[in-house]
Amino acid sequence: MTPPPAPSTRSALRRFLRLPLWFVVGTVLALVGAVAATVAMFVADSSGSTAPRGEIDGNCNAQGAKNTVTCEIAPTPRSMGSVTSSFHIAPHGFLVFAGAPDELPTPPDYPLSDTMNHCTEWADWIHGEKKIYPVDPYVSIGLTTGADDILAVRNVTAKVFRRTLATNATAVQCTYGGGFSPGHLVVVDTVRQKTRFHSDDDEEDVYHEMPPGTITLHGLDHESAEIVFESQERYLYEGMVTITAEVNGEQQIIEVGSAEAPLRWTLGGTAGPAGGEFLQSLGPGYDWDPTRRTWVQITEGLPSWVPR
């Protein structure tokens, strides 16, 4: 059997042209779209093959496509700048009770091993007793800076809430011996409302007014400063201390004491401006004997119950 002859190109074209118009137009548009897509893929591939692939190391910013970025963002340094504060009884350990010896309140007992220094054991009790005034106390501030920090203490002030003349008072002692050597000594004059400070690298008796003078730290450092009061002797004070500092350009206000829980102080101890005349006028101080649980006047320099 002889196979039918293959259709010629011309006859195929005539059959195509006899198809409906909508079919012809759709077929032509589809062919054009396919050709355009093929050309676009070829052009994109050709342009990508000629552009070098970027390799970026260190800088985390890259422009363009197909870049490989290897980088590490350095962490922002954490500030260590800080100012801390605390209220302390003077090293000589004297207190003044606004009342007669037989009115002294009962303090907490303490171990015999702490006889030479039990002010720490009594700290909360002393601050809670409204009729007990530490003699020559001080506010200790700790100043700390990190490698990139700048810290400045720009002012220290004291606000007096109440001042009364000590007409009937009793001396109390809870420490025997001791002292401190502050890096910076800040003196707040509550009478003249002025502040001055002395640093350990200053010449003796050299003081700077604050303000304009400041205590400044920068770089990795830690220093301390003690704030003492210069007030009238024979008066009992209640008040608060305000420290104005600046850490990396940001102001910090630190308040020690408040109207509800004031600091209490008086002068007249061994560091008093009049040589301790007020404290001496009160006679020997009293201390609590934990073995007999009674107040005893210390007339021999040291308590009789000191372990020997």
C-alpha positions as CSV (number, residue, x, y, z in Angstrom):
1,M,0.0,0.0,0.0
2,T,1.4,3.3,-1.0
3,P,1.4,6.0,1.9
4,P,-0.3,9.3,1.2
5,P,2.0,12.1,0.1
6,A,3.2,14.5,2.8
7,P,1.3,17.9,2.7
8,S,3.2,20.7,1.2
9,T,4.1,23.9,3.1
10,R,1.8,25.9,0.9
11,S,-1.2,23.7,1.5
12,A,-0.5,23.8,5.3
13,L,-0.5,27.6,5.2
14,R,-3.8,27.6,3.2
15,R,-5.4,25.4,5.9
16,F,-4.1,27.6,8.7
17,L,-5.5,30.7,7.0
18,R,-8.9,29.1,6.7
19,L,-9.1,28.8,10.5
20,P,-11.3,31.3,12.5
21,L,-9.7,34.7,12.9
22,W,-9.7,34.7,16.7
23,F,-7.7,31.4,16.7
24,V,-5.1,32.8,14.3
25,V,-4.6,36.1,16.3
26,G,-4.3,34.3,19.6
27,T,-1.7,31.8,18.2
28,V,0.4,34.7,16.8
29,L,0.3,36.6,20.1
30,A,1.4,33.5,22.0
31,L,4.3,32.9,19.7
32,V,5.4,36.6,20.1
33,G,5.2,36.4,23.9
34,A,7.3,33.2,24.0
35,V,10.0,34.7,21.8
36,A,10.1,37.9,24.0
37,A,10.5,35.9,27.2
38,T,13.3,33.8,25.7
39,V,15.2,36.9,24.6
40,A,14.8,38.6,28.1
41,M,16.2,35.5,29.9
42,F,19.2,35.4,27.5
43,V,20.0,39.1,28.0
44,A,19.7,38.8,31.9
45,D,22.0,35.8,31.9
46,S,24.5,37.4,29.7
47,S,24.6,40.6,31.9
48,G,25.0,38.5,35.1
49,S,27.8,36.5,33.7
50,T,29.9,39.5,32.8
51,A,29.4,41.3,36.2
52,P,31.8,40.1,38.9
53,R,30.4,38.6,42.1
54,G,31.2,41.0,45.1
55,E,33.1,39.8,48.2
56,I,32.8,42.3,51.0
57,D,34.6,41.8,54.3
58,G,34.3,44.1,57.3
59,N,32.0,46.8,56.2
60,C,28.3,45.7,56.6
61,N,27.1,48.0,53.8
62,A,26.9,46.7,50.2
63,Q,25.4,47.9,47.0
64,G,24.3,45.9,43.9
65,A,23.3,42.3,43.5
66,K,24.9,38.9,44.3
67,N,27.2,40.3,46.9
68,T,28.6,38.1,49.7
69,V,28.8,40.2,52.9
70,T,31.0,39.0,55.8
71,C,31.0,41.5,58.7
72,E,30.7,41.9,62.4
73,I,28.9,44.8,64.0
74,A,30.9,46.1,67.0
75,P,28.7,46.2,70.2
76,T,28.0,49.6,71.7
77,P,30.2,50.0,74.8
78,R,28.2,49.6,78.0
79,S,28.6,52.5,80.4
80,M,29.9,51.7,83.9
81,G,29.6,55.2,85.2
82,S,27.8,55.3,88.5
83,V,27.5,57.2,91.8
84,T,26.5,55.4,95.0
85,S,25.9,56.8,98.4
86,S,25.5,55.7,102.1
87,F,25.2,57.4,105.5
88,H,27.8,56.5,108.2
89,I,28.5,57.1,111.8
90,A,31.9,58.8,112.5
91,P,34.9,56.6,113.3
92,H,35.0,57.8,116.9
93,G,31.6,56.3,117.3
94,F,29.9,59.0,119.4
95,L,26.1,59.6,119.4
96,V,24.0,62.2,121.3
97,F,20.7,61.2,122.8
98,A,18.2,64.0,123.3
99,G,17.2,63.1,126.8
100,A,18.5,61.9,130.2
101,P,20.5,58.7,130.7
102,D,17.5,56.9,132.4
103,E,15.5,57.6,129.2
104,L,17.8,55.8,126.9
105,P,15.9,53.2,124.7
106,T,17.0,49.6,124.7
107,P,19.3,48.8,121.8
108,P,19.9,45.5,120.0
109,D,22.3,43.1,121.7
110,Y,25.6,42.4,120.0
111,P,28.3,39.7,120.2
112,L,31.0,40.4,122.8
113,S,33.5,40.1,119.9
114,D,32.0,43.3,118.5
115,T,32.4,45.3,121.7
116,M,35.1,47.6,120.2
117,N,32.9,48.4,117.2
118,H,29.1,47.7,117.3
119,C,27.9,50.8,115.5
120,T,27.3,48.7,112.4
121,E,25.2,46.3,114.5
122,W,23.2,49.3,115.6
123,A,22.9,51.1,112.3
124,D,19.3,50.4,111.6
125,W,18.3,51.0,115.2
126,I,20.2,54.4,115.3
127,H,18.5,55.6,112.1
128,G,15.1,54.5,113.4
129,E,15.5,56.3,116.8
130,K,14.3,59.9,116.4
131,K,16.1,61.1,119.5
132,I,19.5,59.8,118.6
133,Y,21.9,62.0,116.6
134,P,25.3,60.7,115.3
135,V,28.1,63.1,116.1
136,D,30.1,64.2,113.1
137,P,28.6,61.6,110.7
138,Y,29.4,61.6,107.0
139,V,27.9,60.5,103.7
140,S,30.2,58.3,101.6
141,I,29.9,58.3,97.9
142,G,31.5,55.8,95.5
143,L,32.4,57.1,92.0
144,T,33.0,54.5,89.2
145,T,33.8,55.0,85.5
146,G,34.5,52.6,82.6
147,A,37.0,53.0,79.8
148,D,34.7,55.4,77.8
149,D,33.0,57.1,80.7
150,I,33.2,60.7,82.0
151,L,31.8,61.4,85.5
152,A,31.7,64.8,87.3
153,V,30.3,65.7,90.7
154,R,29.2,69.3,90.2
155,N,27.5,70.2,93.5
156,V,26.7,68.9,97.0
157,T,24.1,70.7,99.1
158,A,22.3,70.1,102.4
159,K,18.8,71.0,103.3
160,V,18.0,71.5,107.0
161,F,14.4,70.5,108.0
162,R,14.8,71.1,111.7
163,R,17.4,72.5,114.1
164,T,17.0,72.4,117.9
165,L,19.2,73.4,120.8
166,A,20.5,70.4,122.8
167,T,19.5,71.5,126.3
168,N,19.3,68.0,127.9
169,A,21.4,65.4,126.2
170,T,23.4,62.2,126.9
171,A,26.5,61.0,125.2
172,V,26.6,57.4,123.8
173,Q,29.5,55.5,122.3
174,C,29.5,52.4,120.2
175,T,33.0,52.4,118.7
176,Y,36.4,52.7,120.3
177,G,39.2,53.9,117.9
178,G,39.2,54.0,114.1
179,G,39.4,56.5,111.4
180,F,39.2,57.0,107.6
181,S,41.2,58.6,104.8
182,P,38.9,59.8,102.1
183,G,40.1,60.3,98.6
184,H,38.0,63.5,98.5
185,L,36.7,65.4,101.5
186,V,33.5,67.5,100.7
187,V,32.5,70.0,103.4
188,V,28.9,71.3,103.3
189,D,28.5,74.4,105.4
190,T,24.9,74.5,106.5
191,V,25.2,78.0,108.1
192,R,26.7,79.8,105.1
193,Q,25.1,77.5,102.5
194,K,28.4,76.9,100.8
195,T,30.4,73.8,99.7
196,R,34.1,73.2,99.4
197,F,36.2,70.1,98.7
198,H,39.7,68.8,99.3
199,S,41.4,66.0,97.3
200,D,44.2,63.8,98.6
201,D,46.6,65.1,95.9
202,D,46.0,68.7,97.0
203,E,48.3,70.6,99.3
204,E,47.3,70.5,103.0
205,D,44.5,72.9,103.8
206,V,43.8,73.6,100.1
207,Y,40.1,73.6,99.4
208,H,38.1,74.3,96.2
209,E,34.7,75.9,96.1
210,M,32.0,73.7,94.6
211,P,30.7,74.9,92.2
212,P,32.5,76.0,90.1
213,G,35.0,73.3,91.1
214,T,34.1,69.6,90.3
215,I,35.4,66.2,91.2
216,T,36.0,64.5,87.8
217,L,36.8,60.9,86.7
218,H,37.4,59.6,83.3
219,G,38.6,56.3,81.9
220,L,38.6,53.1,84.0
221,D,38.6,54.4,87.6
222,H,37.1,54.2,91.0
223,E,37.3,56.8,93.8
224,S,35.5,57.7,97.0
225,A,34.5,60.9,98.6
226,E,33.2,61.7,102.1
227,I,30.7,64.4,102.7
228,V,30.8,66.0,106.2
229,F,28.7,68.7,107.8
230,E,29.9,72.1,109.1
231,S,27.1,73.2,111.4
232,Q,26.6,75.0,114.7
233,E,27.7,73.1,117.8
234,R,25.2,72.3,120.5
235,Y,22.4,72.0,118.0
236,L,20.7,68.9,116.8
237,Y,19.9,68.8,113.1
238,E,17.6,66.9,110.8
239,G,17.9,67.2,107.0
240,M,19.0,65.7,103.7
241,V,21.9,65.8,101.3
242,T,21.6,66.3,97.5
243,I,24.4,65.3,95.1
244,T,24.3,66.6,91.6
245,A,26.5,64.6,89.2
246,E,26.9,64.2,85.5
247,V,27.6,60.8,83.8
248,N,28.5,61.0,80.1
249,G,26.6,64.3,79.7
250,E,23.5,63.1,81.5
251,Q,22.6,64.7,84.9
252,Q,22.0,62.5,87.9
253,I,20.4,63.7,91.2
254,I,21.2,61.6,94.2
255,E,19.2,62.3,97.4
256,V,20.3,61.0,100.8
257,G,17.6,61.4,103.4
258,S,14.1,62.8,103.0
259,A,11.5,64.7,104.9
260,E,9.9,61.4,105.9
261,A,13.2,59.7,106.9
262,P,15.7,62.6,107.5
263,L,19.4,62.3,108.3
264,R,20.2,63.4,111.9
265,W,23.5,64.9,113.0
266,T,25.2,67.1,115.5
267,L,28.8,68.4,115.9
268,G,31.1,68.4,118.9
269,G,33.1,65.2,118.6
270,T,36.8,64.8,118.3
271,A,36.6,66.4,114.8
272,G,34.4,69.3,116.0
273,P,35.5,72.9,115.1
274,A,35.6,73.8,118.8
275,G,37.7,70.9,119.8
276,G,34.8,68.7,120.9
277,E,33.7,71.1,123.8
278,F,30.0,70.2,123.4
279,L,30.7,66.4,123.6
280,Q,33.1,66.8,126.5
281,S,30.5,68.9,128.4
282,L,28.2,65.9,128.4
283,G,30.6,63.9,130.4
284,P,31.6,60.2,129.8
285,G,29.5,58.4,127.3
286,Y,27.2,55.4,127.9
287,D,27.3,52.0,126.2
288,W,25.1,49.0,126.3
289,D,26.5,46.0,128.4
290,P,25.1,42.9,126.6
291,T,26.2,40.7,129.5
292,R,24.0,42.5,132.0
293,R,21.7,44.1,129.4
294,T,21.9,47.6,130.9
295,W,23.4,51.0,130.0
296,V,26.8,51.6,131.7
297,Q,28.8,54.9,131.8
298,I,32.3,54.4,130.3
299,T,34.6,56.1,132.7
300,E,37.8,54.0,132.2
301,G,38.3,54.5,128.4
302,L,37.1,51.0,127.4
303,P,34.1,49.0,128.5
304,S,34.7,46.6,131.4
305,W,33.1,43.7,129.4
306,V,35.7,43.9,126.6
307,P,37.1,40.3,126.1
308,R,40.6,40.2,127.5
